[in-house]
C-alpha cells in the first residue's frame, strides 16, 4: 500500500512514534496531498505498514480529530475534513490556492507608493569588489571590546531582565547622553528629556505619526534623506520640498506645521546652515507655532575643529526635537538612537513608542554603552576613528580632485563619512560611466535617489554622487579611483594622461 505520509522523516525529527504519525498526516493534509473528504487507511493498515501498535495509530487519529483535521464515524472510517472556500476554486501550479492581496490602510498604501521595495530584502553590496557606497564604519569598530562590555552587562543583569527599565530606555544611558550633549554640543537637557530609540529612523517615524496627517504640511530639504521622505509621505500630509544652497536650506514663511532639517551637515550635500538662517528657522517656528526636527546624524565626525553648534542649542522656546544616533559611530547593527524631546512632547512620544516597545529594546546593549561611555571607552574609540577617518577623507577628496576633476566637482566639507560630488558632464555620460565602472566592480551612491522631485521643476537636473570611505582603507580608495579613471579614459571622458598625475582643476 502506497502512503503519502513522511512518517520516517518525522520520526527522525521527534523520536515519538504516535507524534511522528500525527505530524506526517497533518503535513499531508495541509500541503494538499490528501484532499478534503479523502478516506484515510484504517488503524490496522497503518499499524502494519509502519510496524506500529494500533494504539499508537489510534492516538495519532485522536489528535488529528481533536484539531479538526479529520473526522470519523462509527463503522464508516476516518476522512479528511472538508471545507468550503468561496471564490477560490482555482489552484496554482504548485497545488496551493492563490493568496488575495491584502487590503492595506491608507497609511500602508502611501508607504508602498513611496517605497515599493520597502518590504523586499535590500540588494547586498558585500559581493562588490570595491564599493564607495556609504555603509558605516566597517571593521574600524572594536568588536571584541564591545562584546566584552555586552557580556559583562548580561552577567550583571542575570535573570532580572528588564526590571526597572521603562520604554524611554536605560536611565544611566540617558544620563550619560545628557552629560555628553551639555559638554560637547551645548544643549541644555536632562535625562528626563531624552528617549532612547532603535536608531534615529524610529524617532523620525514616531514623530511624523504624532505630528502629521492629511490636511497638515511638512517642509523637507531638497535633496533629502529618503527615510524622512517616506515617513512624511506615509502620513498623507502635504510636502514642501525646499531648495538647498551652499548655506543650507533657504528659509521662507512656510504655511506648515513641521520642518525637517540637517543643519550641522546637510544630507547629502554637506552644507552647513548659517547662523542667520538658524535664527530665521527658529523665528518661523515661533510665529507659526510649528515644530522643527533636527537630524544630527554625523556631527561627531568633523575634521575642521569643534563640532558645529546644533540648532537645538539656540532653541529658547522648546520648538526643536533633536535626534542623534550611535549607529554611525559604532556599527549599523547597534540600533541605539535617541531624541531630545521638548517637555510638551515627552508624554505623547513615550506613549507612541510604548506601542512598539513596551519594554525597551536592547536594554543590555544600552547598559553596555552607558558603562563604556562612563569608563572612557567610547571617547577613546571616537578619538581613534576621527584620526583614521580624517586621513581617509583627505585621501579620497585629494585623489578625486587630482584625478577626476574633469568629471566631478567635489563639494568642500570638513565633516562626515562621505564625499559629495556634482557631475560636470551630461546625464548620458554619467550613466555610461556608472555602467562601465560597475562592470569593473566599482560602485557609488547615486545622489539622484535623494531628490524629492517636488522642488523647482524649472531648474536643470544635475547628477551627483556620494562616495563613502569609512569602511575602506587608503589602498582600497586609491584602487577604486584608479578603476574609475580607467573606465573614464576608455569612454573618452578624460584624456589618456588624466588619472596618472594629469591635470588638476583649481
C-alpha positions as CSV (number, residue, x, y, z in Angstrom):
1,X,0.0,0.0,0.0
2,X,1.4,3.4,-1.0
3,X,1.2,6.2,1.5
4,X,1.6,10.0,1.1
5,X,2.9,10.3,4.7
6,X,6.5,11.3,5.5
7,X,6.5,9.2,8.7
8,X,10.1,8.2,8.7
9,X,11.3,11.8,8.3
10,X,9.1,12.9,11.2
11,X,10.2,10.0,13.4
12,X,13.9,11.1,13.0
13,X,12.9,14.7,13.9
14,X,10.8,14.0,17.1
15,X,11.6,10.4,18.1
16,X,8.0,9.6,19.2
17,X,6.0,7.2,17.0
18,X,2.5,8.4,17.5
19,X,3.6,12.1,17.3
20,X,5.6,11.3,14.1
21,X,2.5,9.8,12.5
22,X,0.3,12.7,13.6
23,X,2.8,15.2,12.1
24,X,3.1,13.3,8.9
25,X,-0.6,13.0,8.3
26,X,-1.2,16.7,9.3
27,X,1.5,17.8,6.8
28,X,0.0,15.7,4.0
29,X,-3.4,17.4,4.7
30,X,-2.1,21.0,4.9
31,X,0.0,20.6,1.8
32,X,-2.9,19.2,-0.2
33,X,-1.6,15.7,-0.8
34,X,-4.7,14.5,1.0
35,X,-7.9,16.1,-0.4
36,X,-10.9,17.1,1.7
37,X,-13.2,14.1,2.1
38,X,-10.5,11.5,1.3
39,X,-10.6,8.4,3.3
40,X,-7.6,7.5,5.5
41,X,-6.2,4.0,5.9
42,X,-7.6,2.0,8.8
43,X,-5.7,1.8,12.1
44,X,-4.9,-1.9,11.3
45,X,-3.5,-1.0,7.8
46,X,-1.3,1.8,9.1
47,X,-0.1,-0.2,12.1
48,X,1.0,-3.0,9.7
49,X,2.6,-0.5,7.2
50,X,4.8,1.3,9.7
51,X,5.2,-1.6,12.2
52,X,3.3,0.3,14.9
53,X,0.8,-0.7,17.6
54,X,-2.8,0.0,16.7
55,X,-2.8,2.1,19.9
56,X,-0.2,4.5,18.5
57,X,-2.2,4.9,15.3
58,X,-5.4,5.5,17.2
59,X,-3.7,8.1,19.4
60,X,-2.5,10.0,16.3
61,X,-6.0,9.9,14.8
62,X,-7.5,11.2,18.0
63,X,-5.1,14.1,18.0
64,X,-6.0,14.9,14.4
65,X,-9.7,14.7,15.2
66,X,-9.4,17.0,18.2
67,X,-7.7,19.6,16.0
68,X,-10.3,19.3,13.2
69,X,-8.0,17.9,10.6
70,X,-10.0,14.6,10.3
71,X,-13.5,13.3,11.2
72,X,-14.7,9.8,11.7
73,X,-17.9,7.9,12.1
74,X,-18.6,4.5,13.8
75,X,-18.3,1.8,11.1
76,X,-17.5,4.4,8.4
77,X,-13.8,5.1,8.8
78,X,-11.7,8.3,9.1
79,X,-11.9,11.0,6.5
80,X,-10.0,14.3,5.8
81,X,-12.3,17.1,6.9
82,X,-13.9,19.1,4.1
83,X,-14.3,22.9,3.9
84,X,-15.9,25.5,1.6
85,X,-13.7,28.2,0.2
86,X,-15.9,30.5,-1.9
87,X,-14.2,32.2,-4.8
88,X,-11.1,30.1,-4.5
89,X,-11.8,27.3,-7.0
90,X,-8.6,27.6,-9.0
91,X,-5.3,26.3,-7.6
92,X,-1.9,27.5,-8.7
93,X,0.6,25.1,-10.4
94,X,2.1,24.1,-7.0
95,X,-1.3,23.0,-5.8
96,X,-1.9,25.9,-3.5
97,X,-4.7,28.3,-3.6
98,X,-3.7,31.9,-4.7
99,X,-3.4,34.4,-1.9
100,X,-5.6,37.5,-2.1
101,X,-3.7,40.8,-2.0
102,X,-4.0,42.4,1.5
103,X,-6.3,45.4,1.7
104,X,-3.9,47.9,3.2
105,X,-4.9,51.0,5.1
106,X,-4.3,54.4,3.6
107,X,-1.1,54.6,5.6
108,X,0.1,51.3,4.2
109,X,-0.8,52.2,0.6
110,X,1.0,55.5,0.9
111,X,4.0,53.8,2.4
112,X,4.2,51.3,-0.5
113,X,3.7,54.1,-3.1
114,X,6.7,56.0,-1.6
115,X,8.9,52.9,-1.5
116,X,7.6,49.9,-3.3
117,X,10.6,47.8,-2.4
118,X,10.4,48.6,1.3
119,X,9.5,45.1,2.3
120,X,11.9,43.3,0.0
121,X,15.4,42.4,1.1
122,X,17.9,45.1,0.2
123,X,20.4,44.3,-2.5
124,X,23.7,43.4,-0.9
125,X,26.8,45.2,-1.9
126,X,29.0,42.9,0.0
127,X,30.0,41.0,-3.1
128,X,31.1,44.1,-5.0
129,X,34.9,44.1,-5.4
130,X,35.1,47.7,-4.5
131,X,32.1,49.8,-3.2
132,X,32.1,53.5,-2.4
133,X,28.5,53.2,-1.2
134,X,28.4,54.6,2.4
135,X,27.9,51.6,4.7
136,X,29.0,52.5,8.2
137,X,32.5,52.3,9.8
138,X,33.2,48.7,8.8
139,X,36.0,46.9,10.6
140,X,37.2,50.0,12.4
141,X,34.7,49.3,15.2
142,X,36.4,47.5,18.2
143,X,34.1,44.5,18.2
144,X,35.9,42.4,20.8
145,X,35.9,45.3,23.3
146,X,32.2,45.9,22.7
147,X,31.4,42.2,23.0
148,X,33.2,42.2,26.4
149,X,31.0,45.1,27.6
150,X,27.8,43.4,26.5
151,X,28.8,40.1,28.1
152,X,29.6,42.0,31.3
153,X,26.1,43.5,31.4
154,X,24.4,40.2,30.7
155,X,26.3,38.8,33.6
156,X,25.2,41.7,35.9
157,X,21.6,41.5,34.7
158,X,21.3,37.8,35.4
159,X,17.7,36.6,35.5
160,X,16.3,40.1,36.3
161,X,15.8,41.0,32.7
162,X,14.3,44.5,32.3
163,X,13.0,45.2,35.8
164,X,13.1,48.9,36.4
165,X,13.6,49.9,32.8
166,X,10.8,51.8,31.1
167,X,10.0,52.3,27.4
168,X,12.1,55.5,27.4
169,X,15.2,53.4,27.9
170,X,18.1,53.0,30.4
171,X,18.3,55.8,32.8
172,X,22.1,55.5,33.1
173,X,22.4,55.8,29.3
174,X,20.1,58.8,29.2
175,X,22.2,60.5,31.9
176,X,25.4,59.8,30.0
177,X,23.9,61.2,26.8
178,X,22.6,64.3,28.6
179,X,26.0,64.9,30.1
180,X,27.7,64.5,26.7
181,X,25.3,66.8,25.0
182,X,25.7,69.5,27.6
183,X,29.5,69.2,27.4
184,X,30.1,68.7,23.7
185,X,27.1,70.2,21.9
186,X,25.9,73.0,24.2
187,X,22.4,71.5,24.5
188,X,20.8,72.2,27.9
189,X,19.0,69.0,28.7
190,X,18.4,66.4,31.4
191,X,17.9,62.6,31.3
192,X,14.2,63.1,31.6
193,X,14.2,65.0,28.2
194,X,15.9,62.1,26.4
195,X,14.2,59.0,25.0
196,X,16.2,56.1,23.6
197,X,15.1,54.7,20.3
198,X,16.0,51.8,18.0
199,X,18.1,54.1,15.8
200,X,17.3,57.6,14.5
201,X,14.7,56.4,12.0
202,X,12.4,55.1,14.7
203,X,12.3,58.6,16.3
204,X,11.6,60.2,12.9
205,X,8.8,57.8,12.2
206,X,7.2,58.2,15.6
207,X,7.3,62.0,15.3
208,X,5.7,62.0,11.9
209,X,2.9,59.8,13.2
210,X,2.3,62.1,16.1
211,X,2.5,65.4,14.3
212,X,1.4,64.9,10.7
213,X,-1.8,63.7,8.9
214,X,-3.9,64.7,6.0
215,X,-4.6,68.4,6.0
216,X,-1.2,69.3,7.6
217,X,2.1,70.2,5.8
218,X,5.7,69.4,6.4
219,X,8.8,71.1,5.0
220,X,11.7,68.9,4.0
221,X,15.0,69.7,2.4
222,X,15.7,69.0,-1.3
223,X,17.7,66.8,-1.6
224,X,16.7,64.9,1.5
225,X,17.3,61.6,3.3
226,X,14.9,59.0,1.8
227,X,13.8,57.7,5.2
228,X,12.4,61.2,6.0
229,X,10.6,61.4,2.6
230,X,8.9,58.0,3.1
231,X,7.9,58.7,6.7
232,X,6.3,62.0,5.8
233,X,4.6,60.7,2.7
234,X,3.0,57.8,4.6
235,X,1.1,60.2,6.9
236,X,-0.8,61.8,4.0
237,X,0.5,65.2,4.8
238,X,1.4,67.7,2.1
239,X,5.0,68.3,1.4
240,X,7.0,71.4,0.7
241,X,10.5,70.5,-0.7
242,X,12.7,73.5,-0.1
243,X,15.8,74.0,-2.1
244,X,19.4,73.9,-0.7
245,X,22.3,76.1,-1.4
246,X,25.8,76.5,0.0
247,X,24.4,77.8,3.3
248,X,21.8,75.1,3.8
249,X,18.0,75.3,3.5
250,X,16.6,78.6,2.2
251,X,14.1,79.9,4.8
252,X,10.6,81.1,3.8
253,X,7.4,81.9,5.6
254,X,6.0,78.4,5.0
255,X,2.4,77.6,5.8
256,X,3.4,74.4,7.6
257,X,3.4,72.6,11.0
258,X,6.7,70.7,10.8
259,X,10.2,71.2,9.4
260,X,12.9,68.5,9.0
261,X,16.4,69.9,8.8
262,X,20.0,68.7,9.0
263,X,21.7,72.0,10.0
264,X,25.2,70.8,11.1
265,X,25.8,68.9,7.9
266,X,23.0,68.8,5.3
267,X,22.4,65.4,4.0
268,X,23.6,64.6,1.4
269,X,25.3,67.8,0.2
270,X,27.3,68.6,3.4
271,X,26.3,72.2,3.5
272,X,26.3,73.9,7.0
273,X,23.3,76.0,7.9
274,X,24.4,79.6,8.5
275,X,23.8,81.3,11.8
276,X,21.4,83.8,10.2
277,X,19.3,81.0,8.7
278,X,19.2,79.2,12.1
279,X,17.8,82.2,13.7
280,X,15.3,82.6,10.8
281,X,14.1,79.0,11.2
282,X,13.5,79.4,14.9
283,X,11.7,82.7,14.4
284,X,9.4,81.0,11.8
285,X,8.6,78.1,14.2
286,X,7.7,80.6,16.9
287,X,5.4,82.6,14.5
288,X,3.8,79.6,13.1
289,X,3.5,77.5,16.3
290,X,5.4,74.8,14.4
291,X,7.9,72.1,15.3
292,X,11.4,71.6,14.0
293,X,13.0,68.1,13.9
294,X,16.8,68.4,13.8
295,X,18.6,65.2,12.5
296,X,22.2,65.5,13.7
297,X,23.2,62.3,12.0
298,X,27.0,62.5,11.9
299,X,28.2,65.6,13.8
300,X,30.7,63.5,15.7
301,X,32.8,63.3,12.5
302,X,34.3,66.7,11.9
303,X,37.8,67.3,10.7
304,X,37.9,71.1,10.9
305,X,37.8,71.6,14.7
306,X,34.9,71.6,17.2
307,X,31.5,70.3,16.0
308,X,29.1,73.0,14.7
309,X,26.6,74.2,17.3
310,X,23.2,72.4,16.8
311,X,20.0,74.3,16.2
312,X,18.7,72.8,19.4
313,X,21.4,74.8,21.4
314,X,19.7,78.0,20.2
315,X,16.2,76.8,20.9
316,X,14.9,79.0,23.7
317,X,11.2,78.1,23.3
318,X,11.3,74.3,23.1
319,X,10.4,74.1,19.4
320,X,13.2,71.7,18.3
321,X,13.3,67.9,18.6
322,X,17.0,66.9,18.4
323,X,17.7,63.4,17.0
324,X,21.0,61.6,17.3
325,X,22.3,58.1,16.8
326,X,25.2,55.8,17.8
327,X,24.8,53.5,14.7
328,X,27.2,55.6,12.6
329,X,29.9,55.9,15.2
330,X,29.7,52.2,16.3
331,X,28.1,49.8,13.9
332,X,24.9,49.7,11.9
333,X,24.0,46.6,13.9
334,X,24.0,48.6,17.1
335,X,20.5,50.1,16.9
336,X,20.7,52.8,19.5
337,X,19.5,56.3,18.8
338,X,17.9,59.0,20.9
339,X,15.7,62.0,20.8
340,X,15.9,65.1,23.0
341,X,12.2,66.0,23.2
342,X,10.6,69.3,24.4
343,X,8.6,68.8,27.5
344,X,5.2,69.3,25.8
345,X,6.0,66.3,23.5
346,X,7.6,63.9,26.0
347,X,4.5,62.1,27.2
348,X,2.9,61.7,23.7
349,X,6.3,60.5,22.4
350,X,6.6,57.9,25.2
351,X,3.0,56.8,24.6
352,X,3.7,56.3,20.9
353,X,6.9,54.4,21.5
354,X,5.2,52.2,24.1
355,X,3.0,50.8,21.3
356,X,6.2,49.5,19.6
357,X,8.4,48.9,22.6
358,X,6.5,48.4,25.9
359,X,9.8,47.2,27.2
360,X,13.0,48.9,26.0
361,X,14.7,47.2,23.0
362,X,18.2,46.1,23.5
363,X,18.4,47.0,27.2
364,X,21.7,45.1,27.6
365,X,23.3,47.0,24.8
366,X,22.0,50.2,26.3
367,X,23.6,49.4,29.6
368,X,26.8,48.3,27.9
369,X,27.0,51.6,26.1
370,X,26.4,53.6,29.3
371,X,29.2,51.8,31.0
372,X,31.5,52.1,28.0
373,X,30.9,55.8,28.0
374,X,31.4,56.3,31.7
375,X,34.7,54.4,31.7
376,X,36.0,56.4,28.7
377,X,36.0,53.6,26.2
378,X,33.6,55.4,23.8
379,X,35.7,58.6,23.8
380,X,38.9,56.6,23.1
381,X,37.1,54.9,20.2
382,X,35.9,58.2,18.8
383,X,39.4,59.8,19.1
384,X,40.9,56.9,17.2
385,X,38.4,56.7,14.4
386,X,38.4,60.5,13.9
387,X,42.1,60.3,13.3
388,X,41.6,57.4,10.9
389,X,38.6,58.8,9.0
390,X,40.2,62.3,8.8
391,X,43.1,60.7,6.8
392,X,40.8,58.6,4.7
393,X,38.5,61.6,3.9
394,X,41.6,63.6,2.9
395,X,42.9,60.8,0.7
396,X,39.6,60.3,-1.1
397,X,39.0,64.1,-1.6
398,X,42.5,64.8,-2.8
399,X,42.6,61.8,-5.2
400,X,39.2,62.8,-6.7
401,X,40.3,66.4,-7.0
402,X,43.5,65.4,-8.7
403,X,42.3,62.7,-10.9
404,X,38.6,63.2,-11.5
405,X,38.3,66.9,-11.6
406,X,37.0,66.9,-15.2
407,X,34.2,64.6,-14.2
408,X,33.2,65.6,-10.6
409,X,33.0,68.9,-8.7
410,X,34.0,67.8,-5.2
411,X,32.0,69.9,-2.8
412,X,34.1,71.3,0.1
413,X,33.3,70.0,3.5
414,X,35.2,69.3,6.8
415,X,32.9,66.6,8.2
416,X,31.0,63.4,7.6
417,X,31.6,59.9,6.3
418,X,31.0,60.6,2.6
419,X,32.3,63.0,0.0
420,X,29.6,64.7,-2.1
421,X,30.4,65.5,-5.7
422,X,28.4,67.1,-8.5
423,X,28.7,65.7,-12.0
424,X,30.2,68.1,-14.6
425,X,29.1,66.4,-17.8
426,X,25.9,65.2,-19.4
427,X,23.4,62.8,-17.9
428,X,24.0,60.3,-20.7
429,X,27.8,60.4,-19.9
430,X,27.1,59.9,-16.2
431,X,25.1,56.8,-17.0
432,X,27.7,55.4,-19.3
433,X,30.5,55.9,-16.7
434,X,28.4,54.3,-13.9
435,X,27.7,51.3,-16.1
436,X,31.3,50.9,-17.1
437,X,32.5,51.2,-13.5
438,X,30.0,48.7,-12.3
439,X,31.4,46.2,-14.8
440,X,34.8,46.8,-13.3
441,X,33.4,46.2,-9.8
442,X,33.3,49.8,-8.6
443,X,30.1,51.4,-7.4
444,X,29.0,54.6,-5.6
445,X,25.7,56.0,-4.3
446,X,23.7,58.0,-6.9
447,X,22.7,61.3,-5.5
448,X,19.5,61.3,-7.5
449,X,17.8,59.0,-5.0
450,X,17.7,61.9,-2.5
451,X,16.0,64.3,-4.9
452,X,12.4,64.7,-3.7
453,X,11.1,65.6,-7.1
454,X,8.9,68.3,-5.6
455,X,11.3,71.2,-5.8
456,X,11.9,73.8,-8.5
457,X,10.9,71.9,-11.7
458,X,12.4,74.7,-13.9
459,X,15.9,74.1,-12.5
460,X,18.0,71.8,-14.7
461,X,18.6,68.3,-13.3
462,X,22.3,67.9,-12.2
463,X,23.6,64.5,-11.4
464,X,25.6,63.9,-8.2
465,X,27.2,61.1,-6.3
466,X,28.1,60.1,-2.7
467,X,31.5,58.4,-2.1
468,X,31.7,56.7,1.2
469,X,35.1,55.9,2.7
470,X,34.7,54.8,6.3
471,X,34.6,51.1,5.5
472,X,37.8,51.3,3.3
473,X,41.5,51.9,3.7
474,X,43.8,54.1,1.8
475,X,44.9,51.4,-0.6
476,X,41.3,50.5,-1.5
477,X,40.4,54.2,-2.0
478,X,43.4,54.6,-4.4
479,X,42.5,51.4,-6.2
480,X,38.8,52.5,-6.6
481,X,39.7,55.9,-8.0
482,X,42.1,54.4,-10.5
483,X,39.4,52.0,-11.7
484,X,37.1,54.9,-12.2
485,X,39.8,56.7,-14.2
486,X,40.4,53.6,-16.3
487,X,36.7,53.5,-17.2
488,X,36.6,57.2,-17.9
489,X,39.6,57.0,-20.2
490,X,38.1,54.0,-22.0
491,X,34.9,56.1,-22.7
492,X,36.9,59.2,-23.7
493,X,35.6,61.2,-20.8
494,X,39.1,62.2,-19.7
495,X,42.3,62.3,-21.7
496,X,44.7,59.4,-21.6
497,X,47.0,61.2,-19.2
498,X,44.4,62.1,-16.6
499,X,44.4,60.0,-13.5
500,X,48.1,59.4,-14.0
501,X,49.4,62.7,-12.4
502,X,47.5,64.7,-15.1
503,X,45.6,67.9,-14.9
504,X,44.2,69.4,-11.7
505,X,41.3,71.9,-11.6
506,X,41.7,74.9,-9.3
